[in-house]
């Protein structure tokens, strides 16, 4: 992917350079003003020292609630290693899940033992509702200028983007004479009945995809019963609550189509020799056409942490062009699209990345999760009764 094809993902290079030059000039003026006023610099030191010194927090430790130990290890060995060497800050990664992390923060009573956490956009809505996250001082994260406005959040930064659609047995679809199941209507072909799998309500994919199921099928986000009744017409094979459920059922050939599945999982299954393909999730929502469901993953600031400025340094470094080369293994591992133009250019050197890179995030649909959450209890009830 060349710079022209990703131009929409960041400001033009000349504007970025001008912005950074202006920021540097402003910092110089501030420094000279402080020196001339006779200020001892104590206030600056207490807030982390010279903001242009990337080693101003040398010796500090950041604790991050991540996901699985495997995923955390890739984070630590890629960007984590780069960040620690460059800044002198140690990063500790805790195996966790969004719900576990949110519960841990709430139980801490304002004195959390974690500073940041990984949260997809759906779970971020729950964290905001639970008052588990805080807003980041964007002045400390100037590299946010390189992130598209549509991807920015108040509580942190996007780390990578994923697309959600379906994973299907290409061999079976060919035998049946079926086209790729890219539209909701295609899911309901009677020949697929009994061989379609849906995310269970305890699966991480469920919160991400449930409102999209509703809206892509023509229902409101609070119409849990209508959506569940329509999906019951699939005569579903069952629910998947973990990646292993999908892998086993599709490898055995019992399931021919899984809905609401992250693309990276399907690509991994294909690499294992299972004859599967990823299909997009074409939908019309409020008159707008979309090709897939978009779910950004983010790293966010924990409410109550005393290391907000150290966390901001982590976020700013992650978004830097200099960190992109070190972070490529992370994006390759999870089939994620980075949020900046410089990182996209770095990752596009890998020909395999063409299978998952998202060139235009605006072409993908992101639900309004805040509008969805008030009806969450109704959704759980309706969804869990879908197989009965």
N, C-alpha and C positions, 0 to 999 in steps of 0.2 A: 504494500500500500504506500503510495507516494504522498508527498506533502499536499499536493493539490487535492487528492481524493479525501483527505481528512481535514481540509481547511476549516470546515465548520466546527471542529472540535476545539479550536483555540484561536486566540488572536493571531493575526499575521505576524511573522517574525519581527518586522520592523516595529510594530506596535509593542510587542513584548519587550524588545530591547529598549525602546523609549521608556516604557513603564518602569523597567528595572533601573535605568539610568536616573529617572526622576526619584525613585525610591532611595537610591544611593545618595543623591544630592540632598534630599530631605534629611537623611540620617546624618550627613556631614554637618548641615546647618544646626541640627539639634545638638550635636556633640560640641560644636563651637560655642553655641549659646550657653550650654551648661558650663563649659570651661570659663567663659568670660564672666559668668555670674558668680563664680567662686564656689559653686556647689561642690560638696565633697564627693558626690557620687554614691553616697550610701543608699539612696532610693533606687538607683540603677542596679546596684549590687544585689539588693534584696529582691529585685524582680528578675534576676538572672543575668545581670551584667550586660555587656555590650551585645545588642541584639544581632549584630553582624558576625559575632564570633560563634561558630558552630560547636565549639568545645566549651562553651560557657557553663554547661551542666555536666562536665566531666566528673565521673564518679557517682552520678545519680543512677537510680534504678527505676524503670517503668514496668508496671505489671499489667499485662494485657490478657483479658479473657477471650480466648480464641474459640476454635471449634475442636475437631478431633486432634489427637496427638500427631497424626501423620500430617495433617494440613498445617498445624502449628510448626512442625519441624521444617517444612518447606519454606514457610515464612521466615523462620529463624536463620535458615541456611542461605537464603537469597537476600532480600532487602535487609533483614535483621542483622546479618553479618556486616553488610555495607554500613548500616547506620551506626552500629556499635564501634566499628573501627574509625569512622569519620568523626563521631561526636564524643566518644568516651562514655556514653550512656549504656548501661546494661539493660536488656529487655528480657523479662521473664514472661513466658507464655503459659497460660493455664488452660488445660483441657476443659471445655465447657460447652454450653449451648446457649442460645439467646435467652430462653426462659430461666435456665439455671443462673445465668449472670444477672438478669433483672431481679430475681428473687434474692440473690446474694447481696445486691446493692441495697435493696429495700430493708433487708434484715440488719444491715450495718448501722442503721439509724443515723445517717449523715457522716459516718466515718468509714468509708469503704476501704477495702484492702486491695482494690484494683483501680487502675487509673484510666484505662481505655478498654473498649470491647469491640469485637467484630459483630456487626448487625446488618442483615439485609434490610431493605427499605420497608418491607412488611413488618418485621419485628421492631424496627425503629419506631414505628407508629405506636406500638404497645409500650415501648420504653419511654416515649414522651408522655403517654397517658399515665404511666406509673411514676413519673418524675424521677426516673433513674439516670437521665442524661442531662448535660448542661450545654449551654451554647459556647462555642469556641470564639475567642477573640480573633477575628479574621485579619486584623492588622498584624498578627504574628504569623500568619500563613499567606505571605504575598504570592506564593505560587498558585494559589486558588485562581488567580487571574487567567491561568491556562486551562481551567476546567469550564466546560459549557455551563451557562446559567441553569439550564434545565436539570443538571445533575448535582447542583450544589445543595447542601443541607446546612442547617444552622449549627448542628451538634458535632460536626467533624468533616470528613472528606470521603468521597467515593474512592474505593480502591480498585474495583473492577466491575464489569458489567456481565451479566449472564442473560441468555435467552431461554425461554421455556416454551415448549410445544409438545410434541409427542414422539415416541420412539416406536417403530413398528418393524415387524418381521418382513423384510423385503421379499424373501423367497415365497412366503405364504401369500403375500399380496399379489405377487406375479402369477402364482398358480391360480388365484381366484380372479385374475383379470382386473384387479382394483388399482386405481391410481393412488399416489401418495395422499395420506389423510390430512390434508392441510387446512380443511375447513370443518367447522362443527357438524355440518350436514353429513360429511363423509364418515363421521364416526358411527352413524346410525344405520349403516348398511346392514341389513338383516343377516348377512353371511358372517358378520363379526360378532354376533350375539354370543355371550358366554365366554368370549376371549379378550375382553377389554378390561384393563386394570386401572383403578383410580387411586389417588393418594388418600390414605387414611387421615383422620382428623388429628392424629398425633405426629404425622410426618411433617418435616420442616417445609416440604413443598405445599402442604395444604393451605396454610395461611397465605402463602404467596399467590396461590392459584385460584382459591375459592371465589373471590369476587370477579375474577376474569371468566370463570365458568359461567357465572350468572350473566354478565354483560355480553359475552360472546354468543350466548343462547337467547338473548333478547329480554332478559329479566333485569330488574333493579337489583342493586347490591344488597338490599335488605330482604329480597324475596328468596329466602333459603328453601322454603317448601316447594315453590315452583321449580327452582333449579334442580333440587334433588329428585322431584318427580320425573322431570324430563330425563335426567341421567339414569334413572332406574330403568328406562326403556332400553338401555344398552344391555340389560341382563348381565351386569358386571361379573367378571370372574372373581373379583375380590379387591381388597385394598392393599396397597404397599405402604409400609411404615418406615422402611429403610431401603437403601440401595440394594442390599442383598436380596430383598424380596423380588425386586424387578429382575435382577440378574438371574436368579434361579428360575423364575417362571418363564422368562423369555428364552433362556438357554434351552430349557426343556421343550419349548414349543407349545406350552399350554396357553400362553398369552401371546397374542399377535399384535396388540396395540396397548401401550401405556400412555395415559393422558396426564398433562400437567407435569411433565418430566423435564429436568434441566438438560440442556443439550450436551454438556460435558459428560454426563453419565452415559448417554447413548453412544457418544464417540468412544468412550472407554470400553464399552461392551463390544463395539465393532472391532476395536483393536485386539480384543481377545478372540476374535474369529467367529463371533456370533453374527449371522447374516441380518443385521439390523441397520436401519437408516433413521436419521432424524427428519421429522417433518415440522414445518412451521405451523403457527397458530394464526391463520388469517381470520380477522374479525372486523366487524363494522360496529363502532361504538359512537353513538351520537353523530352519525353521519361521517365519521372519520375512519379511513381504512388503515389497518395495521397488519404487519406481517408476522409478528410473534409477541409474546409477553416479555417485557423487560423487567429484570429485577437487579438493581445495583446492590453490590455489597459495599459496606462502609466501615470505617473505623471511627468510633465516636468517643467523646469525652464523658467520663463518668461524673455524675453529680456528687460533689463533695470532695473530690480528689484535691490534694494540696499540690499536685504537680501539673497543673493546667498548662504552664508555660513549657515544661519539658515535653508534654504531649503535643503541644502546638509545633515544637521543633520537629518531632517525629513526623507529623503530618506534612509539614512544609518540605522536609527532605524527601518524603515518599513521592511528592509531586514534582520533584526537581528532574530536569533532563539528565543530570549527572547520575541519578540513581537508576535510570531505566534499564541499563545493561545488566545490572546486578539483579534486577527484579524479574527479568524475562523468565527464569525457571519457574517462578510462582505462577505467572499467567499461563505458561505452557501446561503446568501440572493440572490446573483447574479449568482450562479452556475459557479463560476470562479475557475480556477486552479492557485494557487500561483506559483511564479517563482523560489522558492528555495526548496531544498531537505528537509530542516528542517520543512518548512511550509507544504509541502506535507505530511510529516509524521504526523504532527499534525492534518491536515484536514482528513486524511484517517481513523482516529478513528471513523468518522461518516459513518456508512454503506451506507447511501443515497448518499454520495459523489461519490461512485463508478460509478454512472450514468453519471457523467460529467467530472471526473478528466482526464486530458490529460497526459498520462504517457510518451509519446514520441512526443514532439512538431515537430520534424523533419519529422514526418509522415503526417503532415498537410501542406497545401499550403498557402503561403503568397505572394500575388501579388507584383509586382514592381510598387508601386504607383507613384513614381517619373516619370516612363515611361508612366504612364496612364494620368497624369494631363495635359500634353500639348494638348490632344484631348478632354478635358472636355466639351468644348462648343459643339462639334460635338455629344458627347454622350448625352448631355441634349436634343438636338434637336431630335436625332433619338429615344431616349427613350420615350420622351413625345408624339411622333407620333406613338408609338407602338400600341395603342388601336384604332387608327383611321382606 
